[in-house]
Amino acid sequence: MEALRGDDPQTIGGYTLVCRIGSGGMGQVFLGESAAGQQVAVSSGLHAWHFTWSAA
């Protein structure tokens, strides 16, 4: 994981972005957090999807 860059969005789809998880040909993947504290992986690129992140 790496810190957000200056040109990265601060939020996507209601999730506050915490850091970058990775990137590739389809865009970037960020660790996001909901207002309730749920952590999710948020993808920005051709398809904007999110997946539940489990820290357990």
HUURTA-V951098 format. One record per helix or strand of 3 or more residues. SS is the DSSP state (a for helix, b for strand). FROM is the first residue (numbers start at 1). LEN is the number of residues. If there is no record, write none. Layout:
ss | from | len
SS | FROM | LEN
SS | FROM | LEN
This chain:
ss | from | len
b | 15 | 10
b | 27 | 7
b | 39 | 7
b | 50 | 3
